[in-house]
């Protein structure tokens, strides 16, 4: 539901289909549990000015897990919450800078393809995982048909003690691209991306990818 307060400010409210994702003290695999009975509630405030668009948002969730392997009687609930701020800032005539920072507990499902879990399943508790994430991206217009974006994104979990060292603790990635639009609605691009993943035990790995893209908008 969207409500316009005035020409520059809008309120947005949403109820999202819930699903708790969690790990255990004996497994680092993020698993989904469809035991939630209340929707995830989201509120957002959008504010637009001549030089910037600014958004502040928040989420409240009820996390639920009923029944796990080896203990069908297991039943625990927890409360998840998160806050987020983002901005798109105009730079010069055509460039822009985009920023976003998010922090919360039990919101791993909503960040970075659920790399980090919402919670850890313990014998007598469902412990939420604090998460900090953010990104920055700068878009530069080389001309009326050519543009590039440079971006960096990171997420980090404040993981509790007593879980496996193979649990993901942090990921980050950076990319740069060049996009050419020869005609209206057609984008041709190339992008290079580098990313790294670090586990709780200190091990890390990386990826390097070169993407070629063709997009036609109708």
C-alpha positions as CSV (number, residue, x, y, z in Angstrom):
1,X,0.0,0.0,0.0
2,X,1.4,3.4,-1.1
3,X,0.3,6.7,0.3
4,X,1.5,10.0,-1.0
5,X,2.0,12.5,1.8
6,X,2.9,15.2,-0.6
7,X,4.6,15.6,-4.0
8,X,8.0,14.7,-2.5
9,X,7.2,12.1,0.2
10,X,5.5,8.7,0.0
11,X,4.8,6.1,2.6
12,X,4.8,2.4,1.6
13,X,3.6,-0.6,3.7
14,X,3.8,-4.2,2.7
15,X,3.1,-7.7,4.2
16,X,5.5,-10.4,2.8
17,X,5.1,-14.1,2.7
18,X,7.2,-15.4,5.7
19,X,9.8,-18.2,5.8
20,X,12.4,-18.7,8.5
21,X,15.9,-19.8,7.3
22,X,18.2,-21.3,9.8
23,X,21.4,-23.3,10.5
24,X,22.1,-25.7,13.4
25,X,25.2,-26.2,15.6
26,X,26.0,-29.3,13.5
27,X,25.3,-28.1,10.0
28,X,26.2,-24.9,8.1
29,X,23.6,-25.5,5.4
30,X,21.0,-22.7,5.4
31,X,17.6,-24.5,5.5
32,X,14.1,-23.0,5.1
33,X,11.3,-23.7,7.5
34,X,7.7,-23.0,6.4
35,X,6.3,-22.8,10.0
36,X,5.6,-19.0,10.3
37,X,2.1,-17.9,10.9
38,X,2.5,-14.1,10.7
39,X,3.6,-12.1,7.6
40,X,6.8,-10.1,7.6
41,X,5.8,-6.5,8.0
42,X,7.6,-3.8,6.1
43,X,7.4,0.0,6.2
44,X,9.2,2.5,4.0
45,X,9.4,6.3,3.6
46,X,10.5,7.7,0.2
47,X,11.6,11.3,-0.1
48,X,12.5,12.9,-3.4
49,X,14.3,16.3,-4.0
50,X,15.8,17.9,-7.0
51,X,19.2,16.4,-6.4
52,X,18.5,13.2,-4.5
53,X,16.1,10.3,-3.7
54,X,16.3,9.1,-0.1
55,X,14.6,6.0,1.4
56,X,14.3,4.8,5.0
57,X,12.8,1.4,5.7
58,X,12.2,-1.1,8.5
59,X,11.0,-4.7,8.9
60,X,9.6,-6.8,11.7
61,X,9.4,-10.6,11.6
62,X,8.3,-13.5,13.7
63,X,10.7,-16.4,13.1
64,X,9.3,-19.9,13.9
65,X,10.8,-23.4,13.7
66,X,8.6,-26.4,14.6
67,X,10.2,-29.8,14.3
68,X,13.8,-30.6,13.3
69,X,15.6,-33.8,12.4
70,X,16.0,-35.9,15.5
71,X,13.6,-33.8,17.5
72,X,10.1,-33.5,16.0
73,X,8.8,-31.9,19.2
74,X,11.2,-28.9,18.8
75,X,9.3,-25.6,18.7
76,X,10.9,-22.2,19.1
77,X,10.1,-18.6,18.1
78,X,12.1,-15.4,17.9
79,X,11.7,-11.8,16.7
80,X,13.6,-10.5,13.7
81,X,14.0,-6.8,12.8
82,X,15.9,-4.6,10.5
83,X,16.4,-1.0,9.4
84,X,17.8,0.3,6.1
85,X,18.7,3.6,4.5
86,X,19.4,4.3,0.9
87,X,20.1,7.2,-1.4
88,X,20.5,8.1,-5.0
89,X,22.4,11.3,-5.3
90,X,22.7,13.2,-8.6
91,X,26.3,14.1,-9.5
92,X,26.7,16.7,-12.2
93,X,24.3,16.7,-15.1
94,X,23.9,13.0,-15.8
95,X,26.0,10.9,-13.3
96,X,24.7,9.5,-10.0
97,X,25.9,7.9,-6.8
98,X,23.8,5.1,-5.1
99,X,24.3,4.1,-1.5
100,X,22.6,1.6,0.9
101,X,23.2,0.4,4.4
102,X,21.2,-2.3,6.2
103,X,21.4,-3.6,9.8
104,X,19.2,-6.0,11.7
105,X,18.8,-9.4,13.4
106,X,17.1,-12.3,11.8
107,X,16.9,-10.8,8.3
108,X,19.4,-12.9,6.4
109,X,16.7,-14.1,4.1
110,X,16.4,-10.6,2.7
111,X,20.1,-9.9,2.1
112,X,22.5,-11.3,-0.5
113,X,20.6,-14.3,-1.7
114,X,20.2,-15.6,1.9
115,X,24.0,-16.4,2.2
116,X,23.6,-15.8,6.0
117,X,20.8,-17.4,8.0
118,X,18.1,-15.7,9.9
119,X,18.8,-17.7,13.1
120,X,20.7,-20.6,14.7
121,X,18.7,-23.5,16.0
122,X,19.9,-24.5,19.5
123,X,18.5,-27.1,21.9
124,X,16.3,-24.6,23.9
125,X,16.5,-21.5,21.8
126,X,16.2,-19.9,18.3
127,X,19.0,-17.4,18.2
128,X,18.8,-14.6,15.7
129,X,22.0,-13.6,13.7
130,X,22.9,-9.9,13.5
131,X,23.8,-8.8,9.9
132,X,25.4,-5.6,8.5
133,X,25.3,-5.0,4.8
134,X,25.8,-2.2,2.3
135,X,26.7,-1.2,-1.2
136,X,27.9,1.9,-3.1
137,X,27.7,2.3,-6.9
138,X,28.7,5.2,-9.1
139,X,27.2,5.5,-12.6
140,X,29.0,7.6,-15.2
141,X,27.5,8.6,-18.5
142,X,30.3,8.7,-21.2
143,X,27.8,10.0,-23.7
144,X,24.1,9.9,-24.7
145,X,24.4,6.1,-25.5
146,X,27.3,4.8,-23.4
147,X,27.5,4.4,-19.6
148,X,29.5,2.6,-16.9
149,X,28.9,1.6,-13.3
150,X,31.5,0.8,-10.6
151,X,30.1,-0.8,-7.5
152,X,31.2,-2.5,-4.2
153,X,28.9,-4.6,-1.9
154,X,29.6,-6.3,1.4
155,X,27.7,-8.3,4.0
156,X,28.9,-9.6,7.4
157,X,27.3,-11.7,10.1
158,X,28.0,-11.4,13.8
159,X,27.8,-15.2,14.2
160,X,27.3,-16.7,17.7
161,X,29.7,-19.2,19.3
162,X,29.3,-22.9,19.1
163,X,28.6,-23.2,15.4
164,X,30.7,-24.9,12.7
165,X,33.8,-23.2,11.3
166,X,32.5,-23.8,7.8
167,X,29.7,-21.3,8.3
168,X,29.8,-18.2,6.0
169,X,30.8,-15.1,8.0
170,X,31.4,-12.5,5.3
171,X,31.1,-11.9,1.5
172,X,32.0,-9.0,-0.7
173,X,32.2,-8.2,-4.4
174,X,33.1,-5.4,-6.7
175,X,32.3,-4.9,-10.4
176,X,32.7,-2.5,-13.3
177,X,30.9,-2.5,-16.6
178,X,30.4,-0.7,-19.9
179,X,27.0,-0.5,-21.5
180,X,26.2,0.7,-25.0
181,X,22.7,1.5,-26.3
182,X,22.9,1.7,-30.1
183,X,19.1,2.2,-30.4
184,X,16.3,3.0,-28.0
185,X,15.5,-0.1,-25.8
186,X,18.6,-2.1,-26.7
187,X,21.5,-2.5,-24.3
188,X,24.7,-4.2,-25.1
189,X,27.2,-4.6,-22.2
190,X,30.3,-6.2,-20.7
191,X,31.0,-6.5,-17.0
192,X,33.8,-7.9,-14.8
193,X,33.1,-9.0,-11.2
194,X,35.4,-10.1,-8.4
195,X,34.0,-11.6,-5.2
196,X,35.3,-13.2,-2.0
197,X,33.7,-15.3,0.7
198,X,35.1,-15.9,4.2
199,X,34.1,-18.6,6.6
200,X,34.0,-18.4,10.4
201,X,37.1,-20.6,10.6
202,X,39.1,-18.1,8.5
203,X,39.2,-20.0,5.2
204,X,38.3,-17.9,2.1
205,X,37.6,-18.3,-1.6
206,X,37.1,-16.0,-4.5
207,X,35.4,-15.8,-7.9
208,X,36.1,-13.9,-11.0
209,X,33.5,-13.5,-13.8
210,X,33.3,-11.8,-17.1
211,X,29.7,-11.2,-18.3
212,X,28.4,-10.3,-21.7
213,X,24.8,-8.9,-21.8
214,X,22.2,-8.1,-24.4
215,X,18.9,-6.7,-23.2
216,X,15.9,-5.6,-25.3
217,X,13.2,-3.6,-23.6
218,X,9.7,-3.7,-25.1
